[in-house]
Structures are given as C-alpha cells and as structure tokens.
Amino acid sequence: MKLLQKTIRSYILYSVLVLLAGIPLFYFLVHNLVLKAVDNDLLATREILKPRISDALVRNAPAEIHFLDQNITLRFLSVRSDFTKIETQDIYDPHAQTKIPCRVLQSGFTVNGVPVVLQVSNPLPNRYRLITSIVLIELLLLALLLVGLLLINRQLSKTIWKPFYQTLLQLRGYNLEKSGALSLPTSSVQEFNELNASLRELVERNEKSFAAQKEFTENASHEMQSPLAVMQGKLELLMQTNPLTEEQALLIGGLADASQRMARLNRSLVVLTRIDNNQYDLIEDISLNSVLRHFLGEYRLQMEEKSIGIISSLAADNILRADKALIEMLVSNLLGNAIRHNYKGGSIEVETGAGWLSISNTGTDSALPADKIFQRFQKQSNDSNSTGLGLEIVRKIAAIYQYDIHYDFINGLHRFSIHFNNR
C-alpha cells in the first residue's frame, strides 16, 4: 500500500469513528438542551400564573380563573400538597386526534391558604423536528467537512510528494553501467532536498568506484597479456628441449594448462570490460541460424570426443539487430557451456522459433541454483577449462539488447532459453 493511501485511510478511519461517536452524543446534548429550555419555560409560566391566581382568590372570584390555553389547568385541593414535578407524557391532542409527547409540569402550592395544583404542558413534536433538523444539518456539515479535508489532503499530498515520486522514477530507471549523473528535482520540502543530495553523493561515489574497478580490470587484463604470451612461448620451447624426463614433461604440461586457463580467463575479463565500456557498437542484421550452424560445425570435434548427440531444430530464422561479435560470443558460450558440463554419451538440443532460442543439454541430475548461475565466477563443475565467466558474458550481452534469458531444468535437461522481444 502506498504511503498516501495509508495516510488517507487513517484519516477516513479516524473521521468515521468521530462521526459514529459524535453524532449520538451531539443528539443527546441537543435533546437535553431543548428539554431544559422547555422546562425553564414551564417554570417561568408557573411563576407568571401565581399572581393571577392569588388575585382571583383575594377577590373571592375563583370563577375568573379561566385559561384560554388548553395546555394549562388548575385544580383546588382540600389538603395542602407542595411539590413540583416535570416529566414527559403522551397527551391526546384533539386537533391531531392522536396522542403526542408533551413536557408536563405539575406543581402543588398554597395561594392565600388555598392548596392548588397547577398543570402546564408543552407539546414536543415541533421541538423534536427542530432537533432532527439540527442534527441532520450538523451531519451534512461534518460530511462536507470530511470530504473537503480528504480532497484537500489528497491534492496537497500529491503536490508535496511529487518530487519524491520523480526521484523514485529516476532511481528505478538508473543503470550504473549506462546512466549518467542523476538529475533530481528540487522541492520546497527540506527533507526531500536532503534525500536527493544524499542520493547524488551515493551515486557519485558508486560511479567513481565502478569506473575505478573497470579501469583496474582493463589495465590488469591488458598488462597480463604480454607475460602470459611470454610464459606460453617459453613453456613450448621448454617442452621441445632434450633430454626431457617424464616427470619434467608432466610438470611442464601442468604449467602449460594453467597458463592456457589464465589466458582464457584474461580474454573473458577483457571481453567483459569491453562490454561494460560499450565498445561493441557495430550494429548490423545478423542471421541467428547462420551463427548457430557455424558454431555447431566449430564444436563438432569436441562433441564427437565426448560422444554427444546433437539435435537441432532451426524452425525460424531470427534476424537480430546487434553487434555480430556479441551474438557470436552469446551462442559460443551457450554451446560451449552445454558441451563442457555434459557427460560422455549425453545429448544437446538446439531449437529456434519466432523470437526465441533454446539450448538444452544433459548433465547433473538436479537443477542448478537459479539465483547464482549467472553470477561471475560461479562454476557448476570441476572442469579446469571453465573460467566461471561464460554465463556472466551471456547475461551481459542479453542485458545490452534487453533480451530475456531464463534457465529451466525439465525432464532431466538443463535448458537455457532467450527471448529476443521481436528484435
């Protein structure tokens, strides 16, 4: 979940909880306030009526105590009873012809020695409708406030976080081997500017380290070529000297094998360095099937020495736009890998289709570690002729042209497949 979505979800959850708890509480408070106001009106009415009742009794004219308001009644008692009671009752309304809730005040007191009971009622439906209207208006205002806050927060968040997403987009597309310096946006938020500054420093340090590594590898590989050539020449001369014992021949042969292996390793490192430096840039149309047929012929003797059967099904000829040297290295390394890691009497299957190439071979009885197989110096056998760089070169070439390369272990066969993405 994105940070913006998580933040908005927290706001919504908090707002919903506030609304669920606040609306009933608000209704309860408004209801009590209205009832308290009605009760005060009833008490005020009682105090207003007391002088009128007293005056009528002084003049001994109780018949004059007549209230036009049907909600006010007065009863005379024979026994004194002082009390005040306010409650809600359902009273029949002749106009509505039904019972309606009313707030009723019953108060017993003595006026000029005469005990009386005064009852004053106040209908509540209008006030209930008022309460409902107030709550609905408040609910609408709260909903509008919530929606407005969410929209404003979403818009502000997008504006504020825009530099961050731009930085993230550049980091996703950044390639240390191809990209130049990062061009990160500036922001009005100090933390984003500090983040971008730290990223620039990190990238600059990595680029310097990568450049130094490439320079060291290139220089070391170049400087190793001459000593290796001299050592191989002197070993060949030494093998031609007489007399030469069997023990000396074995030692010289071991040195020659080690020298050849170092030479192959050096050539592979030179190739990797040239690929990293983008020195293979001669683009032309290449027939993949022609390259495959060429290297199948080149490796025929090696396959015959190990009695390896070859099954080729070149159904479709893919025309690739690439540097021919790189495509030849890609095919050569995959075929050489299939032969080198095979056993005597094994088999190799080479297949092509529209936009793909597959090379499968027999070998070990279990799958190779997919997370390490394309890593540098990851050797899957004890073959002294293996440098551990062949599949690394294949991976580098595939990355240059954005080919998809996959490894599978199916039906006892180790299969390397490449999809050329219609190139």
Secondary structure, 3 states (H helix, E strand, C coil): CCHHHHHHHHHHHHHHHHHHHHHHHHHHHHHHHHHHHHHHHHHHHHHHHHHHHHHHHHCCCHHHCCCCCCCEEEEECCCCCCEEEEEEEEEEECCCCEEEEEEEEEEEEEECCEEEEEEEEEECHHHHHHHHHHHHHHHHHHHHHHHHHHHHHHHHHHHHHHHHHHHHHHHHCCCCCCCCCCCCCCCCCHHHHHHHHHHHHHHHHHHHHHHHHHHHHHHHHHHHHHHHHHHHHHHHHHHCCCCCCHHHHHHHHHHHHHHHHHHHHHHHHHHHHHHHCCCCCCEEEEEHHHHHHHHHHHCHHHHHHCCCEEEEEECCCCEEEEEHHHHHHHHHHHHHHHHHCCCCCCEEEEEEECCEEEEEECCCCCCCCCCCCCCCCCCCCCCCCCCCCHHHHHHHHHHHCCCEEEEEEECCEEEEEEECCCC
